[in-house]
Amino acid sequence: MAATQSQTPDAGVVQRAVGRYIEDDTAAAITIDCGFKPRYVKVVNTTAGIMMEWFEGMTAGYGVKTGVDGARSLITTLGITVSEGGFVIGLDTDLNVINEQLSWIARG
């Protein structure tokens, strides 16, 4: 049996950005420009208590979602997609909801 491991150490300055977002109109995917390509993203719907995380190496649109009851699941659509300058929060209907506060952190 063989193990496979992947690791990327921080080399120099660690980039980090945090923010909040609330939409009071039509629900849509949310583009966040944080100025760097994140290696980790965490988005929390602080109104509903739902959380989603994306880790470097995950496929675009994926996310690890934690529900109010603590149950965790891997979603494969409408999650988080990372780009060179930021990320997009997909239209997951538990996380991205009109008039509910989102807080996020991205690390490069």
C-alpha positions in Angstrom: 0.0 0.0 0.0 1.4 3.4 -1.0 0.5 6.8 0.4 0.2 9.9 -1.8 0.8 13.3 -0.3 0.8 16.8 -1.7 2.0 19.8 0.2 2.7 23.4 -0.7 4.5 25.4 2.0 4.1 29.1 2.3 7.1 30.9 0.7 7.4 34.4 2.0 4.4 36.6 2.6 1.1 34.9 3.2 -1.7 36.7 1.4 -5.0 37.0 3.2 -8.3 38.9 2.6 -11.5 39.0 4.5 -14.9 40.5 3.7 -18.6 40.6 4.0 -21.3 40.5 1.4 -25.1 40.8 1.4 -27.4 40.9 -1.6 -30.9 42.4 -1.4 -31.9 41.9 -5.0 -31.8 38.8 -7.2 -29.6 35.9 -6.1 -26.6 35.4 -8.4 -23.1 34.0 -8.3 -20.9 36.5 -6.4 -17.5 37.5 -7.7 -14.9 38.5 -5.1 -11.7 40.2 -6.2 -9.1 39.8 -3.5 -6.1 40.6 -5.7 -4.5 37.1 -5.6 -5.2 33.5 -6.3 -6.5 31.9 -3.1 -5.3 28.5 -1.9 -8.1 28.3 0.7 -11.5 30.0 0.8 -14.1 29.8 3.6 -17.5 31.4 3.2 -20.0 31.5 6.1 -23.7 32.5 5.9 -23.8 34.1 9.3 -27.6 34.5 9.1 -28.3 30.8 8.6 -25.1 29.2 10.0 -24.1 27.4 6.8 -20.4 27.2 5.9 -18.5 26.2 2.8 -14.8 25.7 2.3 -12.6 25.2 -0.8 -9.1 23.9 -0.6 -6.3 24.2 -3.2 -6.5 21.2 -5.6 -10.3 20.9 -5.5 -12.2 21.1 -8.7 -13.9 24.4 -9.7 -17.4 24.6 -8.4 -16.8 22.2 -5.5 -16.9 22.9 -1.8 -17.1 21.1 1.5 -20.4 22.3 3.0 -21.2 22.2 6.7 -24.9 22.5 7.7 -26.4 23.9 10.8 -26.5 20.5 12.3 -22.8 20.0 11.7 -23.2 17.5 8.9 -20.6 17.9 6.2 -20.9 17.1 2.6 -18.9 17.5 -0.6 -20.8 19.5 -3.2 -19.8 19.3 -6.8 -21.7 22.1 -8.4 -22.5 25.7 -7.4 -19.7 25.8 -4.9 -16.5 28.0 -5.0 -14.4 28.6 -8.1 -11.0 30.2 -7.7 -9.4 32.5 -10.3 -6.1 34.3 -10.6 -7.5 37.4 -8.8 -10.1 36.0 -6.5 -13.0 33.6 -6.4 -16.7 33.1 -7.2 -19.3 32.0 -4.7 -21.7 29.8 -6.6 -25.5 29.8 -6.3 -25.7 27.1 -3.6 -29.2 27.8 -2.3 -28.3 27.1 1.4 -25.3 29.4 1.3 -26.0 32.2 -1.2 -29.4 33.6 -0.1 -31.0 37.0 -0.7 -30.9 39.3 2.5 -28.6 36.9 4.4 -25.1 38.0 5.5 -22.0 36.2 4.0 -18.6 36.6 5.6 -15.5 35.2 3.9 -11.8 34.7 4.2 -9.3 33.8 1.4 -5.7 32.9 1.9 -3.0 32.8 -0.8 
